[in-house]
Amino acid sequence: MSGAAIFSLYRSVLLRGWPAALLLALMMSLLIDRLMLQLPEDLSLEALEQLQAFLVSATLWRSLLALGLLSLWPSCALVLCAHHLAGGTKAPAAGGLLAALRAYPAALLIALLFSVLVSAGLALLLVPGCYLAGALQWWVVALMVGDAKASQCLQQSWRRVSGHWWRSNTTAFIVTICGLGAGTLVSVFAGIAAHLLTAGLSLDAGARHIVALAVSVLANFVAAPAYPVALVASYRDLGAPAK
């Protein structure tokens, strides 16, 4: 897919898959907000010790695990939505959330196996882990577009990327970075506007917090389709899997 086609797909997914994008943005923003409230406000020695303790705390890792498990649902929905729109068909109802919910149990099992394989590769040596992550990450597309059964998704991702690892991962990386960059720009401009608004209206701390949370949700909403669109675009470019 050309750059213009990918941009058009990104915009279409954002417009047609907005329920899934909004749900993913809310999950990410609420988690970030919760974690930020637990960070120290100064840079004193005691605060740095608290920060170090927080980074290795069970609370942080439980929160990240919960986000990973829950965000898989809207992420699968966005992948499905991107696939339909890229093929010129109508986006599924509710931004793909209903269809993704039916596939969610299988997605959880595959994601667990994917995490185990990548973690084992990283434990052995950094390079095998990175290679496995890059070769197997298209399992979610294989699952959602209906080309493979749950037990075959990782295998199909491996076969499809075989011989094209650099090409496929470079495409996915560039598209993802561009999407995250768009979200960052929205965050900057919306943050400036929010700062001027709160300063002009003399809002209290609670209201300022709500405004800041709204800015975070908006930025994450814009960035939400980045990775799903990147996966679908590169997956379609790869064509049929190698035999």
Secondary structure, 3 states (H helix, E strand, C coil): CCHHHHHHHHHHHHHHCHHHHHHHHHHHHHHHHHHHHCCCCCCCHHHHHHHHHHHCCHHHHHHHHHHHHHHHHHHHHHHHHHHHHHCCCCCCHHHHHHHHHHHHHHHHHHHHHHHHHHHHHHHHCHHHHHHHHHHHCCHHHHHHCCCCCHHHHHHHHHHHHCCCHHHHHHHHHHHHHHHHHHHHHHHHHHHHHHHHHHHHHCCCHHHHHHHHHHHHHHHHHHHCCHHHHHHHHHHHHHCCCCC
